[in-house]
Amino acid sequence: MKTLFIGGVKSGKSRLAEAYILVQSPAAKPYYLATTEFIDAEMAERIQVHQQRRQNLFINLEAPVHLLDALKTCPHPVLVECVSMWLNNMLYHQIPVPDILQELEAIMQLPVDLVLVHNEVGLGVIPDNPLARQYIDLSGKAAQLMGQACDSVFFCSAGLTLRMK
């Protein structure tokens, strides 16, 4: 089973995805695969909030770049938090877009239950710089790929979910 939680920043998608995977996998402690790299103090603070909320409910892993390799080691359901940051990291490390999408396709084929968290970034204005436009385009392609491959898709806003699929 593969599920996508997509929404804007601070829409509640992470909290909702965490609650969802805990209900869906009561027999096995799920993995929490974090993709965010520590960049600055503000990002470290955001990460700490997520860590405190999860407490000891998950087996925690970190994979800011090598997501496919990390997922291959997880036998239990996995919450990937979040695909958006992984895409950002991949662009930062200058991984070509076709390679990123190919890895995401391979991830979606893995025989493990996944709950994916992704930022919806395509509802705003077109950015004024090439890198931001590249990220928006990549994010949109990734969202479409995941949306098609997932069994369930939830759009998140104001701490609520709307089932899309």
Contacts in CASP RR format, 6 or more apart in sequence:
PFRMAT RR
TARGET T0000
AUTHOR 0000-0000-0000
METHOD contacts of the structure
MODEL  1
MKTLFIGGVKSGKSRLAEAYILVQSPAAKPYYLATTEFIDAEMAERIQVH
QQRRQNLFINLEAPVHLLDALKTCPHPVLVECVSMWLNNMLYHQIPVPDI
LQELEAIMQLPVDLVLVHNEVGLGVIPDNPLARQYIDLSGKAAQLMGQAC
DSVFFCSAGLTLRMK
1 24 0 8 1.000
1 113 0 8 1.000
1 114 0 8 1.000
1 151 0 8 1.000
1 152 0 8 1.000
2 108 0 8 1.000
2 113 0 8 1.000
2 114 0 8 1.000
2 115 0 8 1.000
2 116 0 8 1.000
2 146 0 8 1.000
2 149 0 8 1.000
2 150 0 8 1.000
2 151 0 8 1.000
2 152 0 8 1.000
3 17 0 8 1.000
3 20 0 8 1.000
3 21 0 8 1.000
3 24 0 8 1.000
3 114 0 8 1.000
3 115 0 8 1.000
3 116 0 8 1.000
3 150 0 8 1.000
3 151 0 8 1.000
3 152 0 8 1.000
3 153 0 8 1.000
3 154 0 8 1.000
4 115 0 8 1.000
4 116 0 8 1.000
4 118 0 8 1.000
4 143 0 8 1.000
4 146 0 8 1.000
4 147 0 8 1.000
4 150 0 8 1.000
4 152 0 8 1.000
4 153 0 8 1.000
4 154 0 8 1.000
5 13 0 8 1.000
5 14 0 8 1.000
5 16 0 8 1.000
5 17 0 8 1.000
5 20 0 8 1.000
5 115 0 8 1.000
5 116 0 8 1.000
5 117 0 8 1.000
5 118 0 8 1.000
5 154 0 8 1.000
5 156 0 8 1.000
5 161 0 8 1.000
6 13 0 8 1.000
6 117 0 8 1.000
6 118 0 8 1.000
6 119 0 8 1.000
6 120 0 8 1.000
6 143 0 8 1.000
6 153 0 8 1.000
6 154 0 8 1.000
6 155 0 8 1.000
6 156 0 8 1.000
7 13 0 8 1.000
7 118 0 8 1.000
7 119 0 8 1.000
7 120 0 8 1.000
7 155 0 8 1.000
7 156 0 8 1.000
7 157 0 8 1.000
8 119 0 8 1.000
8 120 0 8 1.000
8 121 0 8 1.000
8 123 0 8 1.000
8 156 0 8 1.000
8 157 0 8 1.000
9 119 0 8 1.000
11 120 0 8 1.000
11 156 0 8 1.000
11 157 0 8 1.000
11 158 0 8 1.000
11 159 0 8 1.000
12 156 0 8 1.000
12 159 0 8 1.000
13 82 0 8 1.000
13 117 0 8 1.000
13 118 0 8 1.000
13 119 0 8 1.000
13 154 0 8 1.000
13 156 0 8 1.000
14 50 0 8 1.000
14 81 0 8 1.000
14 82 0 8 1.000
14 117 0 8 1.000
15 53 0 8 1.000
15 159 0 8 1.000
16 154 0 8 1.000
16 156 0 8 1.000
16 159 0 8 1.000
16 161 0 8 1.000
17 79 0 8 1.000
17 81 0 8 1.000
17 115 0 8 1.000
17 116 0 8 1.000
17 117 0 8 1.000
18 32 0 8 1.000
18 53 0 8 1.000
18 54 0 8 1.000
18 57 0 8 1.000
18 58 0 8 1.000
18 79 0 8 1.000
20 115 0 8 1.000
20 154 0 8 1.000
21 30 0 8 1.000
21 77 0 8 1.000
21 79 0 8 1.000
21 115 0 8 1.000
22 30 0 8 1.000
22 57 0 8 1.000
24 77 0 8 1.000
24 113 0 8 1.000
24 115 0 8 1.000
25 76 0 8 1.000
25 77 0 8 1.000
25 113 0 8 1.000
28 76 0 8 1.000
28 77 0 8 1.000
29 57 0 8 1.000
29 58 0 8 1.000
29 59 0 8 1.000
29 76 0 8 1.000
30 58 0 8 1.000
30 59 0 8 1.000
30 76 0 8 1.000
30 77 0 8 1.000
30 78 0 8 1.000
30 79 0 8 1.000
30 115 0 8 1.000
31 58 0 8 1.000
31 59 0 8 1.000
31 60 0 8 1.000
31 61 0 8 1.000
31 74 0 8 1.000
31 76 0 8 1.000
31 77 0 8 1.000
31 78 0 8 1.000
31 79 0 8 1.000
32 54 0 8 1.000
32 58 0 8 1.000
32 59 0 8 1.000
32 60 0 8 1.000
32 61 0 8 1.000
32 78 0 8 1.000
32 79 0 8 1.000
32 81 0 8 1.000
33 61 0 8 1.000
33 62 0 8 1.000
33 63 0 8 1.000
33 67 0 8 1.000
33 70 0 8 1.000
33 71 0 8 1.000
33 74 0 8 1.000
33 78 0 8 1.000
33 79 0 8 1.000
33 80 0 8 1.000
33 81 0 8 1.000
34 47 0 8 1.000
34 50 0 8 1.000
34 60 0 8 1.000
34 61 0 8 1.000
34 62 0 8 1.000
34 63 0 8 1.000
34 81 0 8 1.000
35 62 0 8 1.000
35 63 0 8 1.000
35 64 0 8 1.000
35 67 0 8 1.000
35 80 0 8 1.000
35 81 0 8 1.000
35 82 0 8 1.000
35 83 0 8 1.000
35 85 0 8 1.000
35 86 0 8 1.000
35 89 0 8 1.000
36 43 0 8 1.000
36 46 0 8 1.000
36 47 0 8 1.000
36 64 0 8 1.000
36 81 0 8 1.000
36 82 0 8 1.000
36 85 0 8 1.000
37 43 0 8 1.000
37 64 0 8 1.000
37 85 0 8 1.000
37 89 0 8 1.000
38 44 0 8 1.000
38 47 0 8 1.000
50 81 0 8 1.000
51 60 0 8 1.000
54 60 0 8 1.000
58 79 0 8 1.000
59 76 0 8 1.000
61 70 0 8 1.000
61 74 0 8 1.000
63 69 0 8 1.000
63 70 0 8 1.000
63 71 0 8 1.000
63 86 0 8 1.000
64 85 0 8 1.000
64 86 0 8 1.000
64 89 0 8 1.000
65 86 0 8 1.000
65 89 0 8 1.000
65 90 0 8 1.000
65 93 0 8 1.000
65 95 0 8 1.000
67 80 0 8 1.000
67 86 0 8 1.000
67 103 0 8 1.000
67 107 0 8 1.000
68 103 0 8 1.000
68 106 0 8 1.000
68 107 0 8 1.000
68 110 0 8 1.000
71 78 0 8 1.000
71 80 0 8 1.000
71 107 0 8 1.000
71 110 0 8 1.000
71 112 0 8 1.000
71 114 0 8 1.000
72 110 0 8 1.000
74 112 0 8 1.000
75 112 0 8 1.000
76 112 0 8 1.000
76 113 0 8 1.000
77 112 0 8 1.000
77 113 0 8 1.000
77 114 0 8 1.000
77 115 0 8 1.000
78 112 0 8 1.000
78 113 0 8 1.000
78 114 0 8 1.000
78 115 0 8 1.000
79 114 0 8 1.000
79 115 0 8 1.000
79 117 0 8 1.000
80 86 0 8 1.000
80 114 0 8 1.000
80 115 0 8 1.000
80 116 0 8 1.000
80 117 0 8 1.000
81 117 0 8 1.000
82 116 0 8 1.000
82 117 0 8 1.000
82 118 0 8 1.000
82 119 0 8 1.000
83 104 0 8 1.000
83 116 0 8 1.000
83 117 0 8 1.000
83 118 0 8 1.000
83 142 0 8 1.000
83 146 0 8 1.000
84 117 0 8 1.000
84 118 0 8 1.000
84 119 0 8 1.000
84 121 0 8 1.000
84 139 0 8 1.000
87 100 0 8 1.000
87 135 0 8 1.000
87 138 0 8 1.000
87 139 0 8 1.000
87 142 0 8 1.000
88 135 0 8 1.000
90 100 0 8 1.000
91 97 0 8 1.000
91 100 0 8 1.000
91 131 0 8 1.000
91 134 0 8 1.000
91 135 0 8 1.000
91 138 0 8 1.000
97 134 0 8 1.000
97 138 0 8 1.000
100 138 0 8 1.000
100 142 0 8 1.000
101 138 0 8 1.000
101 141 0 8 1.000
101 142 0 8 1.000
101 145 0 8 1.000
104 142 0 8 1.000
104 145 0 8 1.000
104 146 0 8 1.000
105 145 0 8 1.000
107 114 0 8 1.000
108 114 0 8 1.000
108 145 0 8 1.000
108 146 0 8 1.000
108 149 0 8 1.000
108 150 0 8 1.000
116 146 0 8 1.000
116 150 0 8 1.000
118 139 0 8 1.000
118 142 0 8 1.000
118 143 0 8 1.000
118 146 0 8 1.000
119 139 0 8 1.000
120 143 0 8 1.000
120 155 0 8 1.000
121 135 0 8 1.000
121 136 0 8 1.000
121 139 0 8 1.000
121 140 0 8 1.000
122 136 0 8 1.000
122 139 0 8 1.000
122 140 0 8 1.000
126 133 0 8 1.000
126 136 0 8 1.000
127 133 0 8 1.000
127 135 0 8 1.000
127 136 0 8 1.000
146 153 0 8 1.000
147 153 0 8 1.000
147 165 0 8 1.000
150 165 0 8 1.000
151 165 0 8 1.000
152 163 0 8 1.000
152 165 0 8 1.000
153 163 0 8 1.000
153 164 0 8 1.000
153 165 0 8 1.000
154 161 0 8 1.000
154 162 0 8 1.000
154 163 0 8 1.000
154 164 0 8 1.000
155 161 0 8 1.000
155 162 0 8 1.000
155 164 0 8 1.000
156 162 0 8 1.000
END
